[in-house]
Amino acid sequence: MGSNAHPLGFCVCQHVQPVWQRSRHWSASEVSYLEEWYGRMTDERLAEKLGRPLLGVRLKAKRLRLRKRNTGLTASNVASIFAVDPKAVVHWIAAGLLRARRGYTVGVNRTWMMTDEAVEAFIRDHGQYVDVDRMPPGWWRDVAEEHRWYSLVEVERLTGESPHRLRQAVQAGTYRGAMRGPHLYIPAGELDRIREATDAWRRTHLAILQREREERLKRRRDKRKGVGRFSRAA
């Protein structure tokens, strides 16, 4: 629709300009919902739940610095960190050793999702299940090295204390320890206390004491099997 020109050059056209429809602001509840479920369900499903366009959901997640890889680690991811089978990770979750939550659905099953903090807490509190030497090089292996757990034989090699006395001390509550099957493990944080409480003579003569113990064990095995000097005469 035309009109007469303005003497100062301003446009006095009477046509109606389209109004830009800006999307409504995100409420606190919508932001919380996005932070909780982003990466745990598809973007399309999330946009449908929030009643927002798909592009808007992705842009908001980007502004909040939400990334799907940061929403959690799957059982397969954790298994690759510790170089174990994923079934072992599921066993840790079922035993209550590793905190996890149910994630997105794959087929008829729902994946397990774990945070970095949960994995680090597992290494720190239940490191007897972690074989550090099997782990691939990287940041997680450095964390496991820092919170390493040692068997009684390794603790004896590092401190000089006998495995028998170590087992008694753990049972009495003097030192912290945990069982992995029939074997007892002690965290690295206890080594300094054990070393201070160990007799200096034992540390000095540790090699001799270990050799004598090996000889006693060998004699017991030979006697039980009837071999060597314990073999019966024909």
ABEGO torsion letter per residue (X at the ends): XBBBBBAAGBBABABBBBBBBBBBBBBAAAAAAAAAABGABBAAAAAAAAGBBAAAAAAAAAAAGBBAAAAEBBAAAAAAAAGBBAAAAAAAAAAGABBBBBBBBBEABBBBBBBAAAAAAAAAAAAAABBAAABBBEAAAAAAAAABBBBAAAAAAAAGBBAAAAAAAAAAGABBBBBBEABBBBBAAAAAAAAAABBAAAAAAAAAAAAAAAAAAAAAAAAAAGBEAABBBX
